[in-house]
Amino acid sequence: MRFGGVPTGVAIAPADAPYTSIKSSASVSRVVPESRSGAPDASTFTPRGAHTASWTWLQVPPASFTTPFDLKNPSSYQGVLPVMAFGSSNNAWGSDASYWSRDDSSGQGFSIVAWCNPVQNGSNQVILTKDDHVTQREWEFHIDSNSKLRLGLWDKIADVEVYRLASNALTFGTWVQLAATYAGTGGGSAANGITLYINGVAIGSSANNNQSYVRMRDLAAGPVWGSQANGDYGPFVGQFAVGPAGPAFVQAELTAAQIKRDYDLVRGFLGS
């Protein structure tokens, strides 16, 4: 897994490939669809790392995407890394598990890192979330309808959200590293503990707090890559780098140096 040197972890990334390392003392999750045969056509896949419950493609497997994912086809690569083109109906859903829930207490921060080439479409585009957009809401990392990066945290007991929003819109049409970290701050100033990054650098952003917020709750929605829980809200449109550079969920607040290390490592392989 990309955030290696850890005793446990999982990650979100199709393709069999060696994993490089970003040192961390935290658990990591990278969801990795099997692809030894070239074009994955199974409806489910197993994550890499300690948390190995199956994920399910909500509509069709990657071999049947509008732009099919096929490791035997050069168009499924950017530089030397495999890439997967998501459209409005391409997303994957993991099983609910306590692994994906954080409760804002000491040591309960988390981080999300993804390499992608999003297409501007004027709508919300989810990267990774544990939020059904109805009642089972915990956290969501997405590009909003104004093309700004955003990480939101929900306390569904109080029914309030806190979030951090980028000051400036993304530049589209190019590969970018998008990342968000959360310190596990909790309470009415929880959003102060969120940092957003683009291409290895912390970006200008604003914290939107709510004094009624206490902490996130461990609810029933599973994690989803590329949309919210049922695939009916915020579909991501564009490409994700997968394999060793696929999206990662880390059970800790990564440091700025770790985010920068990931950027320096992956951009060369992508040729960006």
PEURFEN-V983031 format. One record per backbone hydrogen bond with DSSP energy under -0.5 kcal/mol. NH is the residue of the N-H (numbers start at 1). CO is the residue of the C=O. E is the energy in kcal/mol with one decimal. If there is no record, write none. Layout:
nh;co;e
NH;CO;E
NH;CO;E
//
This chain:
nh;co;e
4;2;-1.6
10;28;-6.2
11;29;-1.7
11;30;-4.7
12;30;-1.5
12;247;-2.3
13;11;-0.8
13;31;-9.9
15;33;-1.9
17;15;-0.6
22;2;-0.8
24;4;-0.6
28;8;-1.0
29;249;-3.6
30;11;-1.5
30;48;-0.9
32;30;-0.6
33;31;-0.6
38;35;-1.8
39;37;-0.7
40;38;-0.6
45;55;-2.2
47;53;-0.6
48;11;-0.6
48;30;-2.3
50;9;-1.7
51;9;-0.6
52;50;-1.0
55;45;-3.1
56;93;-2.8
57;43;-2.6
58;56;-0.5
58;91;-2.0
63;40;-2.4
64;61;-2.3
65;62;-1.4
68;66;-0.7
69;62;-2.2
70;68;-0.6
71;38;-3.1
73;70;-2.3
74;72;-0.5
76;73;-2.3
77;74;-1.4
78;81;-2.8
80;269;-2.8
81;78;-2.0
81;269;-0.5
83;76;-2.6
84;240;-2.8
86;84;-0.7
86;238;-3.3
90;87;-1.4
91;89;-0.6
92;225;-1.9
93;56;-2.9
94;223;-3.3
95;54;-0.7
100;97;-1.5
101;98;-1.4
104;108;-0.6
108;105;-2.3
110;182;-1.3
111;250;-2.2
112;180;-2.5
113;248;-2.0
114;178;-2.7
115;245;-0.5
116;114;-0.5
116;176;-2.4
117;239;-2.7
119;237;-3.0
125;143;-3.0
126;234;-3.3
127;141;-2.5
128;141;-1.5
129;224;-2.0
130;139;-3.0
132;136;-1.5
137;135;-1.1
138;130;-1.7
139;130;-1.1
140;152;-2.0
141;128;-2.6
142;140;-0.5
142;150;-2.5
143;125;-2.7
144;142;-0.5
144;148;-3.1
147;144;-2.2
150;142;-2.1
151;164;-1.8
152;140;-2.5
153;162;-3.2
154;138;-3.1
155;160;-2.7
156;154;-0.6
159;155;-1.2
160;155;-1.9
162;153;-2.5
163;208;-2.0
164;151;-2.0
165;206;-2.3
166;149;-2.8
167;204;-2.7
170;147;-3.3
172;170;-0.6
173;118;-1.1
176;116;-2.6
178;114;-3.3
178;176;-0.6
179;197;-2.1
180;112;-2.2
181;195;-2.5
182;110;-2.6
183;193;-1.7
187;214;-2.5
189;186;-0.6
190;187;-1.9
192;189;-1.8
193;190;-2.1
194;191;-1.6
195;181;-2.3
197;179;-2.8
198;201;-2.2
199;177;-2.6
201;198;-1.3
203;196;-2.3
206;165;-2.5
208;163;-3.2
209;207;-0.6
213;210;-1.9
219;217;-1.1
224;129;-2.6
225;92;-2.7
226;127;-1.2
226;224;-0.6
228;233;-2.0
229;131;-1.3
231;228;-2.4
236;226;-2.4
238;86;-2.2
239;117;-1.6
240;84;-2.6
241;115;-2.5
242;82;-2.8
243;14;-2.8
245;242;-1.9
246;243;-1.6
248;113;-2.7
249;29;-2.5
250;111;-2.9
251;27;-4.0
252;250;-1.7
254;252;-0.9
259;255;-2.1
260;256;-2.4
261;257;-2.1
262;258;-2.1
263;259;-2.0
264;260;-2.8
265;261;-2.2
266;262;-2.7
267;263;-2.1
268;264;-0.6
269;265;-0.8
270;266;-1.9
271;267;-1.0
272;267;-2.1
//
